Amino acid sequence: MANPSENLIQLCRASVEAHQTVTAQPYTPEGWRPWLEAAEAFQRAVTEEAGDGNRFKLEQAAKRIVLHPEESSDG
């Protein structure tokens, strides 16, 4: 399994939290901007951190840690 950095995990967490916030409100382009920016920052960081490695596995590992912490603590 890929091993994402703490920075990548924090960017993923920020993106997930921003998404939860904006989806709880009526849609407006301005209202969704924070989530879009957070998601873009996370995706840029995944690309940079993966380098020539497997970008997909790195992204999924970060998302698994953020979205399913109970699985991460077991392994």
N, C-alpha and C positions, 0 to 999 in steps of 0.2 A: 504494500500500500504506500502511496505517496505520503510524504511528511510535510504538510504546509507549515510555513513560519507563523509565529504568533501575530505578526503584522497582517498576514493574509487572512488569518482567522478573524482578526478584529475588523478588517474591511468587509469580510463576508457577513459578520454579525451586524455591522452598520447597514449594509444593504438589505438584509432580512428585516431588521427593525424599521427601516424607512419604508419598506414595502408594506409592512403591517399597518403602519401609520396612515399611509396614503389610501390604502384600500378600505379603510374605515370611514372615509369621507367621500362626498360626491366628487366625481372626476372634474378636474380643471388642469389645463396644461401647466399652469404655475404651481398648482398644488402637488403635481407629480414630479416636478423638477428635482427635489431633494433625493427621491428614490432613483431616478434616472442617473443622477450624478454619482450617487453611491454605488450603483450597479456598474457604471462605467469604470470607476476607480478600482473596484474589485476585479473586473475583467482585465484591466491593464496590468494590475499586479500579478494576476495569475499568469498572463503571458510572459511578463518579465521574469517571474520566479521559475517558471517551467523551462525557460531557455530553449534548449534543443530536446528537452525531455517531454514526457507525456502530459500535455496541458489538461486533457480531459480528466485523467486520474487525479491530478493535483486539485483541480476545481471540485471534483466530487468528494475528495477527502476533506477539504475545507468545509463544504456544505454538510457533510455527514457529522463533523465535529460540532457545527453550529446548530443544526436542525435535530440531531439525534445524539445529544451528549451522553445519554445512558448507554449507548452502544460503545462510544469512545472510551468510557471509563472502565468497561469490562475487558477491553482488549489490550 
